[in-house]
Amino acid sequence: MIDADEKRFMNLALEEARAAAASGEAPIGAVLVDADGALLAAAGNAPITEHDPTAHAEIRVLRDGARNSGNYRLPGTTLFVTLEPCAMCAGAISHARVARLVIAASDPKGGAVWHGPKFFEQPTCHARPEIVQGPFANEASQLLKDFFKARRKKG
């Protein structure tokens, strides 16, 4: 069940996605909150800006959240993402012991939660978050469609 606070956090993730798009990055955003609902980190995609292929929004918030909480494990946390995480990010989510994963839009091409390897269903997955279809799937999908449509026009 998604409540008003969770809608607010997903809206913040969408703001991060829009900021990523404005800087030329794929519009994907993520927000990490602790068990009490306090914001630990928020970020958008930045692999181009940071010259780092691992600088996906999810990885960036897991890194910042771990630093901010003083623990590489993030039990009790909820991660809000605008797009279904890829295999790399799903692995990091598992290793971080994120308790709950709220996803706005699915990603049939690159996602690894509901599609592709279905990472959290694998017997080798050590920790599985509760996975929730979150709000704003249409908004998150439209951001991506508009971004890549504009990039194709530029050539």
N, C-alpha and C positions, 0 to 999 in steps of 0.2 A: 504494500500500500504506500502510495506517495502522498506526503503531507505538504503543507505550505512551506515549511523550511526546506524540504527536499526540492521543491520547485524553485525556490530561491537559489539553492546551490547549483541546480542544473542551469538556471539562468546565468549564473556567474560563469559556469563552464562555457556557455554559449558566448558570453562576452569575451572570454579568453580566446575562443575560436575566431571570433571576428577580428580581434587584435592580431592574431597570427596571420589571418588572411590579408590584413592591411599591410603587413610587413613582407608579403610575398610567400608566406608559408601555407601549407594546406590547413584549412580552417577546422582544426580539432582542438578542443579544450578539455581540461580536466580540473577537478577540485577534490581535495582530500579533507575530510573532517574527522575529528576524533569521536570517541564514544559518547561524549557529552554534547556533540554538535558544534564544537568550536572549530573554526577554520584553521587547518594546519598549513595548507598550501594551495595555490591556484596557478595554472600555467597553460600556455598554448604550445602548439608544435613549434619547434625551432631548429630542426636539423640543418637547414641552409644557413641561418643566421649564426648558429654556434659552430658550424663546420663539424657537426657531430651526428653521425647516422643514428645514434641512440637517443637523440634529444626529442623523442616523442613526448606529447603532453603528459601521458601517464608516467613515463620514466622521470620526467622533470618534477612532477608533484610527489612521487615516491621519494626521490632524493631529498627534496626540500622538506617533506614531512618527516622523514627520518632524522634529518639534521635538527629540525625544530622540536621534535619530541625527544631527541637524545637516544634514539633506539633504532636499529636497523630493521627491527620487526615492528609492525604497525597493527597489533591486535585491537579489535574493537572499532577499527576505522571503517569509514564508508568512502568509496571512490566513485565520483560522478564523472562520466565521460560522455562526450557528444557522439562518439562513434565506437562501435564494437572494437575492442582491442585486437591488435595483431598477435602473433605467436610470441614475439619478443616481450611485448608488454604483459601478456597473460602470464608468462613465466615469471616476470618480475612481481606481478601482483600476488602470485602464489608464494614466492619466496618471502615477500614482505608480510605475509599472513593477513592481508586485508580481509576484513570480515564480510563486507558487503560491497557489491559492484552494481552500480546503477548506470545503465546504458541507454542513451537516447535513440540513436539510429543503428540499425544493423548494417553490416558490411559483407555482402555475399562474396565479394572478390578477395578481400584481404583480411577479413575478420577471422578470429580463431576461437571464439566463444561458442557461437551458434553455428558457425560455418567452418570450412576447412578442417583443421585438425581437432576442433572441439577440445581444446587444451584441458579444460577442467574435468572432462569425462575420461581422460586417460588414466590408466592404473598407475602410471609413474608420477602423477601429479600429487605432490605432498600436502598441499593445503588448498581447499576449494572455498571460494567465497560464496555467499548467497548471491544469486544473480537475479536482478530485477530489470524488467523493461521499464525504463523511466519515461518521463514526460518529454515533450518537444522533439519527438522523432522527426516530424515533418520539417520543423525549423532547421534542425541539424542537417538533414538530408539536402534541404534547399540551399543552405550555405555552401555545401560541397559542390552541388550541381552548378550553382552560379559561378563559383570560383574556377572550376575546371572548364566551364564553357567560355569564360572570359580569357583564360590562358590559351585555349585552342584558337580563339579569334586573333590573339596577338601573334600567333604563329610559330 
